[in-house]
Amino acid sequence: MSQINYPAGFPLEPLDRNGSKLNVGDKIKIVEISEWLVHDLPENEILAIKKCVGTEMLIYEIDAYGYLWTKLISVDNADDYQAQSFALEPVNVLKI
């Protein structure tokens, strides 16, 4: 098994903004969306992700770099479902 050569500062510590340990399955509240996450996305995706600030979601994965993965599921007026996965830095959430 090969070892990952992480860039400086990685992997991120799995600690929320208050220093609470985060695990897969934890319920979190998103308190901030980092600009690096949305800077090159289409405007409609930026708006959808930024609407998540203040919402509660579940962590379904913590990747090798320490990013938290969660899902956004939305329904439009035609009852069409859309799902997007996106990563968050642990310091941008609060464990509930």
N, C-alpha and C positions, 0 to 999 in steps of 0.2 A: 504494500500500500504506500503510495507516494505522499509526501508531506507537502502541504500548500505553503508557498512562499508569499505570505500576505504583505500588502503594502503597509507602510507605517500607519499605526492607529487601528489596525484590523487584526483579528476580528473585534467587532464592537462588543462591549460588555452588555449582557442581557438585563440591563437595569433601566427602569422607567425614569421619568423626570424627577421623581422623589427618591430614587435609589432602591425601589422595590424590585425584587428578582422576577423576571418574566419567563414564562414557559409556554410551549405549545398548548393550546386549549384555553389559555387565560383570556378573560374578557378585558378589553382595554377601551379607553376613551382617547380619541385622537385630539391632541391639543394644538398641533402645528403640522403643516405640510411644507417640507423643504422645497425650495425653488428648484434644486437639481432634479427632483422627481418629475416636475411638470414643465420644465423650460422648453422642451422641444415637442410637446404633445399638441394635438389639435385643440382648438379652443373649447369645443364641447366636452372633451375629456378632462381638460383642466378644470372647468366648472364643476363637473361631476365629482372629481376627486376633492376639490376644495370644499364642496358641500359636506364632506365627511368630517370636517373639523367639528368637534363637539359630539359626534356620534359614538356609540358603543359598537365594537366589533370583536370578533374572535381572532386570535393568532392561530393560523393553521400550519405555519412553518417558521422556523428560524434557520436561515441559511448559513452556510459556512463562514460568511463574512459578518454575521451577526445581525443582518437585517430581518425585520419582522414582516411576514407576508400575511396579508388579509385580503378579503374579497369584498367587492362592491357589487351588489345585485340591485338592478333597478327595473322598473316596469314603466313603459310609456303609456300614452293614452289609448293605444291600440292593443293593450295587454301583451305587448312584446317584451320579453325578458332579455336583459343584457347583463352579463357578468364580466367583471374585470378584476384581475389580481394586481396588487401593487405592493411595493415594499416601503417600509417606514423605518426610520432610525429609532432605536429604543427611547432616546431622550425626547422624542416628539409625542409620546403617549403617557397615559397614566393607567396603572393597573386598577381595576375595579374590584 
